[in-house]
Amino acid sequence: MVYPPHISFWEIKQYLQNNDLVVVGSGIVGLTSAIFYKKKNPKAKVLVLEKGLLPSGASTKNAGFACFGSLSEILSDMKTSTEYEVFELIQERLNGLSELRSLVGDLHLDYKPCGGFEVFMKSDLELFEKCIAFLPLANKELNNRVGLAETYSIVDDKIDAFGFSCVNHLVLNKHEGSLDTGKMMNRLISIASQLDITILNGMEVSEIAEINSGVEVNLQNGVALKCKKLHIATNGFASSLLPQLDVKPARAQVLITSPIKNLKLNGTFHLDEGFYYFRNVGNRILFGGGRQLDVEGETTANLATTNLIQNKLDELLKSVILPSSDYEVEHRWAGIMGVGLTKKAIVKQVSGNVTCAVRLGGMGVAIGTSIGRKSADIID
């Protein structure tokens, strides 16, 4: 293999040659895949490639919810999946969160068991009634399946305490929580480093090809390398390398306010079947969502924000969440999820030496660690 002149002999030897496993994508799935594989194969040489200076998908661009399902989201999922499949996915989320906390540690996650609240506005009466009718069954199933007692309850008495306007009902999921995904990723990088896993940033993969001895990986910067095994964990960006899979990018837009004096909110919150979500982060409100306003436009890998969605976030923030507070929006950003016809993640062998773990469906924090463990099993 011929290398370009801007790559030295030492760099070729250290980074580009004799890799047993190359993982594409350094988000939660990519890093946990590498970590679990390395633990099973301690002598293996493992390299992780990341196209951005930081993880470019959703792992550090989300809201940091340790959640597994609001009532309206579960009911919505039952429109396209069976009851059994939906509760299986909830159990997978719970197991994944447990694995994440075990691997990273609550201290490094800044995990807080603050509870998750579903917000119902005055216009949501019909949806609320459906959710309340479903509540006893949901509690029973979660108790029978995973031993969670009395998960959901009506807590309308907290509406005034939180300072909401135009809100009629609140439903609490007492087993949900929040975490800091920046700290999470920093700890995963540290664990990978301790295991002698190499992570290279600014290395976007342009093409892959099976060869007799493994896989040839070509990068946008003109560099190429060979490896025995290749694992693609780029989630919403996967279609550029694996166009045959049912996975599309889905942009999620977010904002965060300046610090707010005497902020009353505590916990994580969902609104409108989970399409909107917000929480208290250091006495700031982090607020995101609105993809349903322009599904076609938000089916993109472009990390820009749009006036349509940001204006709606601003409107709801002022009229519903913080009607009596003074604040400024300090920063806005976007992340890219991977979605498809179902919410079931794709973890499979693509070809002889290529595997993938993509289409996390916006559930990367909840299921990413368990998907990484499953990935390590299929890579072998």
Secondary structure, DSSP 8 states (H G I E B T S, - for coil): ----TTS-HHHIIIIISSEEEEEE--SHHHHHHHHHHHHH-TT--EEEEESSSS--SSTTTS--EE----HHHHHHHTTTS-HHHHHHHHHHHHHHHHHHHHHH-HHHHT-B---EEEEEEGGGHHHHHHHHHHHHHHHHHHHHHH---S-EEE-GGGHHHHT-SSEEEEEEETT-EE--HHHHHHHHHHHHHHTT-EEEES--EEEEEEETTEEEEEETTS-EEEEEEEEE--GGGGGGT-TTSS-EEEEEEEEEE---TT----SEEEETTTTEEEEESSSSEEEEE-GGGGTTTTSS------HHHHHHHHHHIIIII-TT----EEEEEEEEEEE-SSS--EEEEEETTEEEEE--TT-HHHHHHHHHHHHHHHH-
